[in-house]
Structure formats: structure tokens, C-alpha cells
Amino acid sequence: MTPEEQLIERYFDAFNRHDIEAVMACFHQHPAIVGADGRRREGREQVRRQYEAEFAAIPDGRCDLLMCAGNSGRGVAESKFHGIRASDGQPIEAIGAELMEIVDGRIKEIRDYHRPAATAA
């Protein structure tokens, strides 16, 4: 397993535990995340606030890591997100990928490409 893949697994584990300190420990000093909606959040404060808001909105939310690959400062992870929204009790599922730029052993940028999962008819 490459160092990038180890970092991806550590990040997913921290996310699934909703451990904000462990999540932030995976990030570079000057991180950015680009949400599936295209909105860009830069800097440790904005990234932390985004994760805190996600954890509050979906308290049981988790991402099942389906696969990951990484090397030479790049990583990709495919995952399925699921949980129950605190605001209305509705289940939410999304599937997609995160593309990561990794600098100095930390996540510099994540670009999230999750979309709502198709429901069975």
C-alpha cells in the first residue's frame, strides 16, 4: 500500500468516526475542498467548519470506501455515503469519487464528485 493510500484510509476512518481532530490531521496546512456542488472552501477554518456542519447535519453519516488508489502525490477514492438527515429524518445516499492532491503526506485538496445514489424501483 502506498503512503497516499494509507492517508486515504486514515482519512476515511476519521471521517466515519466523526473525529474532527483526526480528519483535520489528514489535511495540509493550507487545504481546500471542492464540494460536489462546485463550492470551494479554502483554509483550515473553512474546511473544519464544513466537516463540523456535515457531522451535525447527518450525525450517523458514513462513507464506505469501495476502492482507493494513490501514488506520486495524487489519490482517488470511490465511496458510498449514507446516513439519516437530522433535520427531517430522511435517509440520504450518494455514490462517487474524491480526487485528492497530496503534499508533504497530507491532503492539500479534495474534489468531491458524489451524486445521489439511484434507488431501486
C-alpha positions in Angstrom: 0.0 0.0 0.0 1.4 3.4 -1.0 1.6 6.3 1.5 -1.1 8.1 -0.4 -3.4 5.0 0.0 -2.6 4.8 3.7 -3.6 8.5 4.1 -6.8 8.0 2.2 -7.7 5.1 4.5 -6.8 7.1 7.6 -9.0 10.0 6.4 -12.0 7.7 5.8 -11.6 6.1 9.1 -11.5 9.5 10.9 -14.5 10.8 8.8 -16.6 7.7 9.7 -15.8 8.2 13.4 -16.7 11.9 13.1 -13.4 12.7 14.7 -12.8 16.2 13.6 -9.3 16.4 15.0 -8.3 13.2 13.2 -9.9 14.5 10.0 -8.1 17.8 10.2 -4.8 16.0 11.0 -5.1 14.4 7.5 -5.1 17.9 5.9 -2.2 20.1 4.8 -1.7 23.5 6.5 -3.4 25.2 3.5 -6.2 22.9 2.4 -9.0 23.2 0.0 -12.1 21.2 -0.6 -14.4 21.5 -3.6 -17.8 20.1 -2.9 -20.0 18.1 -5.3 -21.9 21.4 -5.7 -18.7 23.1 -7.0 -18.4 25.3 -4.0 -14.7 25.8 -2.9 -13.7 26.1 0.7 -10.1 27.1 1.4 -8.1 27.3 4.6 -8.2 25.2 7.7 -11.0 27.2 9.3 -13.4 26.8 6.4 -12.5 23.1 5.9 -13.1 22.4 9.6 -16.5 24.3 9.6 -17.6 22.3 6.6 -16.9 19.0 8.3 -18.5 20.1 11.5 -21.6 21.2 9.6 -21.7 17.8 7.8 -21.3 15.8 11.0 -24.1 17.9 12.7 -26.5 17.6 9.6 -26.1 13.8 9.3 -24.9 12.5 12.7 -24.8 8.9 11.6 -23.3 9.6 8.2 -20.5 7.5 6.9 -18.6 6.8 3.7 -18.0 3.2 2.8 -14.6 3.1 1.0 -15.2 1.0 -2.1 -11.7 1.4 -3.6 -8.7 3.7 -3.4 -5.5 4.2 -5.3 -2.7 6.7 -4.9 0.8 7.5 -5.9 3.1 10.4 -6.7 1.0 12.9 -4.7 -2.3 12.0 -6.2 -5.1 9.9 -4.9 -8.6 8.7 -5.8 -11.2 7.1 -3.6 -14.6 5.7 -4.7 -17.1 5.6 -1.8 -20.8 5.3 -1.0 -22.1 7.8 1.6 -25.2 7.0 3.7 -26.9 8.4 6.7 -30.1 10.0 8.1 -30.5 13.8 7.9 -31.1 15.3 11.4 -33.4 18.0 10.1 -36.1 15.7 8.7 -35.2 12.1 9.4 -34.8 11.3 5.7 -32.2 8.8 4.5 -29.5 10.1 2.2 -27.3 8.0 -0.1 -24.7 9.2 -2.5 -22.0 7.4 -4.6 -19.0 8.9 -6.2 -15.3 9.7 -6.0 -13.0 12.1 -4.4 -9.8 13.2 -6.2 -7.1 14.3 -3.9 -3.9 16.2 -4.2 -1.4 15.2 -1.6 1.5 17.4 -0.5 4.0 16.5 2.3 2.0 13.5 3.3 -1.2 15.5 3.8 -4.3 16.2 1.8 -3.9 19.6 0.0 -7.1 19.5 -1.9 -10.2 17.2 -2.3 -12.5 17.5 -5.2 -15.8 15.6 -4.4 -17.8 14.1 -7.2 -20.6 12.4 -5.2 -24.1 12.2 -6.7 -27.4 10.8 -5.2 -27.4 7.0 -5.4 -30.0 5.6 -7.7 -32.9 4.0 -5.8 -34.3 0.6 -6.7 -37.7 0.8 -8.4 
